[in-house]
Amino acid sequence: MMTLFSSLLTGGWQWLAALGAVIAALGASYFGGKKIGKVQQQAKADSASAKKEAAQVAAVAKQQQQHREEAKRVETDNSNLDDAAARDKLQRSRYNQP
């Protein structure tokens, strides 16, 4: 038993050091990969959020453009009416009902 222990200390310590280095490398790889995974996951979430926000902004801009076009169309229609027709249109309006 004592010879086994002494032989490990004299020639086998290099194997123990190598085994310790491998274990340390595996631990560093695991924890480093875990951190990289969290960063990548956060980046994907941020990207998805930015895409969603951009889509919402585009939808609002499109809606506003439609409202401007409709307002311009109504303004043009109203400017083409004579006074009697404009008065009749206002009296028939759903907003003028008692």
C-alpha positions as CSV (number, residue, x, y, z in Angstrom):
1,M,0.0,0.0,0.0
2,M,2.8,2.4,0.9
3,T,4.6,1.6,-2.3
4,L,1.4,2.3,-4.4
5,F,1.0,5.6,-2.6
6,S,4.7,6.6,-3.1
7,S,4.6,5.5,-6.7
8,L,1.5,7.8,-7.3
9,L,3.3,10.7,-5.6
10,T,6.6,10.2,-7.6
11,G,5.3,9.4,-11.1
12,G,1.6,9.5,-11.0
13,W,1.1,13.0,-9.9
14,Q,1.2,14.1,-13.5
15,W,-1.9,12.0,-14.2
16,L,-3.6,13.6,-11.2
17,A,-2.7,17.1,-12.4
18,A,-3.9,16.2,-16.0
19,L,-7.2,14.8,-14.6
20,G,-7.7,18.0,-12.5
21,A,-7.0,20.2,-15.5
22,V,-9.5,18.2,-17.6
23,I,-12.2,18.6,-14.8
24,A,-11.4,22.3,-14.6
25,A,-11.7,22.7,-18.4
26,L,-15.0,20.8,-18.4
27,G,-16.4,23.0,-15.6
28,A,-15.3,26.2,-17.4
29,S,-16.8,25.0,-20.6
30,Y,-20.1,24.2,-19.0
31,F,-20.4,27.5,-17.1
32,G,-19.1,29.6,-20.0
33,G,-21.6,27.9,-22.4
34,K,-24.4,28.5,-20.0
35,K,-23.6,32.2,-19.9
36,I,-23.4,32.4,-23.7
37,G,-26.7,30.6,-23.9
38,K,-28.4,33.1,-21.7
39,V,-26.9,36.0,-23.7
40,Q,-28.1,34.5,-27.0
41,Q,-31.5,33.9,-25.5
42,Q,-31.8,37.5,-24.4
43,A,-30.6,38.7,-27.8
44,K,-33.3,36.6,-29.5
45,A,-35.9,38.0,-27.2
46,D,-34.7,41.6,-27.9
47,S,-34.8,41.0,-31.6
48,A,-38.3,39.6,-31.5
49,S,-39.4,42.6,-29.4
50,A,-37.9,45.0,-31.9
51,K,-39.5,43.3,-34.8
52,K,-42.9,43.3,-33.1
53,E,-42.5,47.0,-32.3
54,A,-41.5,47.8,-35.9
55,A,-44.6,46.0,-37.1
56,Q,-46.8,48.0,-34.8
57,V,-45.3,51.2,-35.9
58,A,-45.8,50.3,-39.5
59,A,-49.4,49.4,-38.8
60,V,-50.1,52.7,-37.1
61,A,-48.5,54.6,-40.0
62,K,-50.6,52.7,-42.5
63,Q,-53.8,53.5,-40.4
64,Q,-52.9,57.1,-40.2
65,Q,-52.3,57.3,-44.0
66,Q,-55.7,55.8,-44.6
67,H,-57.3,58.3,-42.2
68,R,-55.6,61.2,-44.0
69,E,-56.8,59.9,-47.4
70,E,-60.4,59.5,-46.1
71,A,-60.4,63.0,-44.6
72,K,-59.1,64.4,-47.9
73,R,-61.7,62.6,-49.8
74,V,-64.5,63.8,-47.5
75,E,-63.1,67.4,-47.7
76,T,-63.1,67.2,-51.5
77,D,-66.7,65.8,-51.5
78,N,-67.9,68.5,-49.2
79,S,-66.3,71.3,-51.1
80,N,-68.1,70.2,-54.3
81,L,-71.5,70.6,-52.6
82,D,-73.6,73.7,-53.0
83,D,-75.1,75.3,-49.9
84,A,-78.5,73.5,-50.1
85,A,-76.9,70.1,-50.6
86,A,-74.4,70.7,-47.7
87,R,-77.3,71.8,-45.4
88,D,-79.3,68.7,-46.4
89,K,-76.3,66.4,-45.8
90,L,-75.7,67.9,-42.3
91,Q,-79.4,67.5,-41.4
92,R,-79.3,63.8,-42.5
93,S,-76.1,63.2,-40.6
94,R,-76.2,60.4,-38.0
95,Y,-74.6,62.9,-35.6
96,N,-77.5,65.3,-36.0
97,Q,-80.2,62.9,-34.8
98,P,-82.0,63.9,-31.6
